[in-house]
């Protein structure tokens, strides 16, 4: 920050990016709280906050001596372990409008909330305060938004040769871009992949998790659990005879298409022929409900740190769908399935599934499944949620 910008902030008595101290005597805690609050940047200015030492609250000069010892002491607040994570600060001696000052410039943290001695401090208008629970939640969400989500992190072992560029060009691009935009798009395949987050520039043109899952030639080479295990059981227990079993894998478009076919094939339909010339068909499960719940398992599962697939057990009286990974973000075991209560472990994978028309509206999958089951005469879905898996049971319509 240059002197003109510092002077403008110094004279702005209303700014929440500025705090003034006449001296450091008996103000060490207040100085650390101010640094903490500026680092948290609750108003999301995305610009540094400034602490001026040697000036009164009304902007007049306090004539406080600014020594090298004082500057070193202020700089020590960065790494003494009382403010964590470590704040990014610079400490300077300045003369502004004839007044000698110590200036502490605090950059917004990339990993809020920042705490001073275990407490989160924020700026609320012109004053400093400890953060409320809601404010801490906001800061945590800011941290998550700045971190690179897992589904667009680079896969270091992969190269662009591991992507099926024909699938990307012929299937995904037309679903992701409007026809007129696609027609005008003269960018290279690398630029197209980059713009849709299928590759990252760092390292150079390295496929992302998203790219491998959606357009990879062999996703299981990098994510061994990236498949669906289907088992049809002739009975109600896992130990009963197996009628059929399949593994569905490959690129996401192929996996979802084959999953739809498999679900439809295994639904039994009874037909009533009454005295009326109308034929009434009664499926044991509504296909729309099974699609929503199975797609949710593929979308919301964790692909990180596990070799477990999505499991679908089709018993004679029920279907069980097991999805690796527990609830994420604001979704908990207590509020799981509530209307409007959703969060995305894989937000960019959700975007892909919507582009491919496997999701119509975000956050409505369970509600649609419940509605379709009720219309078909099936009981409501039953959920069992733990920290490492989510199980849904769908009972047969008898």
N, C-alpha and C positions, 0 to 999 in steps of 0.2 A: 504494500500500500504506500502510495507517495504522500508527501507532506500535505498537499492540498486536500486529499481525501481524508486524511487524519484530522486536519483542521476542521473540515466540514462536520465530521462526526463529533469532535470535541465541543463544537458550538451548538450541536443539536441536542437540546435538553430533553426532548421527547423520545429519542430513539431507543428501542429495546436492544440495539446492538452495542450500546455503550454503558460502561459503569465507571464512576469517578471516585477516587480516594485521595484525601488530602495528604495521607502518609501511610506507612505500613505499621505504625505503632498500634498494637492491639487489634490489628486488622488481618492477621494471617489467615484465620478461618474464612473471613469474608472474601478475601482474595481467591482462595481455593474454591469456594462456592461459586464465585463469579466465573472462574475458568471452567469449572464443571458445567455450569449453565450454558455458557457460550458454546462449549463443545457439543452439548446435546441439541442445540439449535431447534427447539420445539416449534418455533414459528416457520421453520423450513425456509429461511432466507437463502440458505446455501452460500452464504458469504460470511467472512470472519466477524467475530465480535471483538471489541477492543476495550481493554482496561487501562485507564489513564491514572497514574499515581503521581501526585504533586499538584492536583487541582481540586478545588472545592466543588460541592454539588451544584452550585450556581454558575460554575464555569470560570470563576476567578482563580488566579494563580495562588497556590498555597506556599510557594517559596520553600519547598521541602528539598533538602540536598539529595541529589541523585548520584550515588557513588557506585564504583565498580562492585563493591561488596553487595550492595543492594541488588544490582542487576544479576549477579550470580545467584543470589538467594531466590530471586523471582524465577530464574531459569530452572532452578533445582526442583520447582514444583512439577515440572514435566515428568520427572522420572523417579521421584522419591517413593512411589508406590501408594501414596494416599489417594491419588486420582487415577482411576482405572476404568476402561483401558487407557493407556498413556495418551494424554492429549497432545495435539500438534500445536506448539506455540513458538512464537519468536519474541524475544525481549530486546528492546532498543532504547537508547537514550536519545531524546528529541528535544529541540527547542522550537516551540510553536507559539507565535505571537509574543515572543520575548520571554516565555515561561519554560523553564527547564522541567522536563517530565520523563518518567519511565513509562514506556508504552508496551503493553503485553497484548499481542495479536493472537487470537485463538481461532483456529480453523474448525469448521464443523466436523464432527467425528464420522468416520465411515462405519463405526460399530457401536451406535448407541444402544441402550442407555449407558452413559458415563456416570460413575459414582465417585463421590468424595467421602472417604471413610464410610462406605456402605450406603450412602444416601444419594438419591438422584436429585440434582438441582436443575431447575429450568428458569427461563425468563418468562414472566407473565406480564406483558406490557412493560412498564418501566421498572417493575420490581422483580426481585428474585424470590423463589419459593421452592419447597420440596415438591416433587412431582406426585400427583395423585395416581391411583391405580390406572385410571383411564389414560393419563398422560404417559405413564410407563408403557402401556400397551401400544400407544401410538409410536413411541420411540422404538420399541421392539419391531414393529412393522416397518419402520423406516430402515432399520438394519437389514431386515429380510429383503426389502426391495432393492437394497444396494448390493447384497450378495448375489452372485450369479446362481440362479436356480439350477438344480442338478440336471434337469433335462436339456439345458443348453451349455453345460460344461463340455470342454473338449475331451475326446477319448484319445489319449496320447498314443496308444498302440495302433490306431486306425489311420488309414490314408484315404484320399478321395477315390482310390481304386476300389475301396470296400463298399462304395455306394453304387446302387443301380440307377445310373443317370437316365436311362430310358423310362423307368418307372417314375422317376421324379418329373421328367419332362411331360410324359404322356398322361399320367394319372394325377399327380399332385398339383402341378402348376395350374392346370385348368380349373381345379377345384378351389385353389387359393386366391387366384387373381381374376378380376372381371375380364370378360372377353376382349373388350376394347383396350384395356391395359396390357393384356397378354399380347395382343396383336402389335402394339406399339413397343413392346419390350425387346430392345436390341442388345441387352446386356449379355455378357458371356455366361456360360453355365456356372462358373465359379461365383460370379456376382449374384446370379439368381439364387444359388445355394446359400450364399452369405446373407442375402436380404431376408430369406425365410428361416435363418438361424440353423441351417443344416450343417454349416461349417463355420469355424472361427478363424480369424486371421492370425491369432496367436495361440499355439504355434501355427506356422504357415499353412493355411487351408486344411486344418485338421477337422475331421467330422466331429460333430457334437453327439451327445447321447441321443438327442432328437433325430438327427440325421441317420444314425445307425438303426434306431428302432423303426423309423418310418420308411426309409429307403435303403436300408442295408441289405447287401447280398446274403449275409448270414449273421443276423443279430446275435444268435446264441454263441457265436465265437467270442463275443465281447461281454455279453450278458447271459450267462448260462440258464438263468431262470426265465428268460423272455419267451415263454411259450405257455400253452394251455393244455393241461392234462385232463382228458375226458374219460370217465369210466362209467359204463352202464352196468348196473348190478341187478341181478334177478333175485330181489329180496329186499329186506329192510336193514341189513347189517353189512358192514364192510367185509365180513367173512363169508357172505353168501356168494354163489357162483357169479362170475363176470360174463355178461352177455357180449360186451363190446368195449373196446378201449382205443383211444386215439390220442396222438399228440398233434396239436396245431401250432405251427411256428412259421417263421418267415417274416417278411415285411409286414408292417401294421395293416396296410390295405388288404393284403392277402389273408392275414390272420382274422380280421374282422369279417371278411366275406365268407371264409370257411366256417367261422363260428356261427354265423347266421344260418348257413346251410345245415350244419350239424344240429342246431337247436330245432329247426323246422322239421328235419327228418325224424327226430325222436319223439315229437309230439303225437299222441294218439288222438284220433277224432272219432267220436261216436255219432251216429246219424239216427235221428228219430224220423220215422215216416208215419205221420198221423193220417187221419181221414181227410185232412186238408191237403191241397196239392203243393204244400210248402215243405221243403226238406230243412230240418233244423239240425245244425251241426254243433257238437259239444266237444271242444278240445279239452284235454285234461289240464293243459296249461296254456295261458294266452301268450302268444309269441312276443308281443310287444313288451310284456312284463319281463320275460326272460332276457330279452335283448338289453333292456335298460340295466338290469342288475348285473348281467355278465359284462357289459361294456364298462360299467362302473368299476368292476373288479380289475379290468385291464388298465383303465385310466388312473385310478387312485392308488394302485399298488406301489410298493417301493421296488425299484430296480437296483438299488444300491446295497451292497453288502449281503446279498442273499442269492442262493441258487434255486430257491423255491419257485415253482410255477404257480399260475392260477389253477386251482383244482376245481373241477366240476364233477360231483358224484351224483349220478342219476339213479335213485332207488325206485322201487316199485310204488312207494307211497309219497315220495318227496324228492326234491332236488336240493343239494347243498353246494354253495359256491364259496370257496375259500380264497381270499385275497391277501397276499403277503404284505405286511406293514399295517400298523394300527392307525388310529385317527391322526389327522395332521392339522397344525395351526389352531384355529379357534374351535375346531370340531373336537369334541370330547366324547367319552363313553356315555356321559349323561345326556348330552344334547344331540347325539347321533341320530340322523334321520329327520330332525325337526325342520319344518319349512323355513327356507332362507338361511339355514345354518350350514354353510359349505365353505370349503377351502381347498386349495389345489397344491398338492405335492409336486405335480407335474403340469404347471400352467400352460406351457407351450405344447405339450402333448394334447391337452384339452382343446387348444386352438386347432390343431391338426384334425382331431376327430370331428370337430364342428365343421371344418372346411370340407371334410370327406362326407358330411351329412350323416354321421353316426350319432351326433348330438344335435338336437334342435334348440334346446334352451338350457343354459347352464343352471345347475342347482335344482332341476326338476325331475331327475331320473327316478328317485325313490317315490316321489309323489305320483308320477305316471304309473310306475309299477303297482303301487297300491290300488290305484283307480282301476287298472286293467284287471287285476286279480279279483277285485270286488265284482266287477261287471261279469266276470266269467264264473263266479261262484266259488272261487278259491279263498281260503283263509288269508289274512294279511301276512306279509313276509315277517319272519322272525330274525332278529339280528343278535349276534353275540360278538361283542367288541372287546378286544384286549389290546395290549400295547404292541403285539407283534403280528396280529392277524385280525381280519374281519370275516365273519361267517354269516351268510344269509341262508335261511331255510325257506323253501317254497313248498307248501303242502299241495298235494294233488286234489283236483276237483273230483269228488266221487259221484 
